[in-house]
Amino acid sequence: MSWLDICALEAINPLGARIITGPRGDIAVFRTADDQVFALDDRCPHKGGPLSQGLIYGNRVACPLHNWQIELETGSAISPDQGCTPRYAVKIEAGRVLLDLNHVAPVQ
């Protein structure tokens, strides 16, 4: 894996997101209330709404356009909705958020 140093964890507000420009478009890096980080394409699988602008609760984000609920860990929409947005490998190391732009997890 090829890890890219994005920022300090503290640079992303709890229950917030930061946008990174990736090779396929914008990537939203999310921080949960318990300091987990997740990275997804910044597009809802429904109508392409900007997930980075959605409300984060638990390990989910609600799309701001039509309130689709997306699991941050998998990128999957919550039933009854269907669809998935690609996710990226991300980790925290020494208080820094690292992202692997080359490791896009397969859509489930």
N, C-alpha and C positions, 0 to 999 in steps of 0.2 A: 504494500500500500504506500501511497505517496501523500503524506499528511501536510496540509496547508494550515498554518497558524492564522486563525481568523481574528481573535481578540481575546481579552481577558473575560472570564466568566462574568465578572461584575459589570462588564460593558453591555450585557443583555439583561434588561430588567426581569425580575421574577414574573412569570406569566406573560412574558413578552417575546418578541422575535426580532431578528436582525436579518436583513436581506444581503445576500452575496450574489454577485454576478458569476454564473457558471457557464460552461461551454454550450449548454442547451437552454439557457435562459436563467431567470432568477431562481435562487434557492433560498428558502426560509429556514433559518436556524432558530429553533424554539428552546426556551428555558422554562421548565416547570417550576412550581412552587417549592419542590424538594430538590432543585438544582440538577435535575436530569436535563440532558440536551438531546435534541432530535433534529434531523435535517430532511426536508421534503422539497420537491419542486414547489414553487410558490403559485400553484394552480390547483384549484379544486377539480376533481375529476368530473364534476357535473357540468358547469358552465365556465370553468377557468377562473373563478373568483380568486382574489389574492388572499391566500390562507394566512399570510403574515399579518393581515389586518383583522383576523378573526379573534374571538375570545378563547383563551386557553383555560381549560379546567381539567384537573387530573392529568391524564395523559392523552387528552383529546383537544382538538381545535374545532370551533364552529365557523364554517365559511360565512363571511359577512354578507354574501349575496342572497343565499337561500337557506341558510342555517343547516347545511349538511354537516354532520358530525364525522370527523376524520380522526382515526387512531394515529397518534404521532409515532408509535413504535413500528407500525406496519404500513401506514399510508392508506389503509383500507377505510372505506365509508362504512358507517354503522347501519345495520339493517333497519328499515326496509330498503334504504338507499343502497346502490351498488356502484362500485368503481374503486379505483385505487390510483394514487399519485406516487411516482417514483420517490424512493428514499435513498439517502446517502449515509455512508459510514461517518460517524462523528464521535468524538470522545473528549474528555477533559483530562488534561495532564498538567500538573504543576500549576493549576489555576487558569490554564489557557484552554480555549476551545479550538480543537483541531478537526479539520474536515478533509475527507478524501474525495475529491471531485471525480476521480476515476472509478470509484466503487459505487456504482448505482445498483441497488438491490433490485432484483426482478419484481415486477408487478405481480401480485398474487391474485 
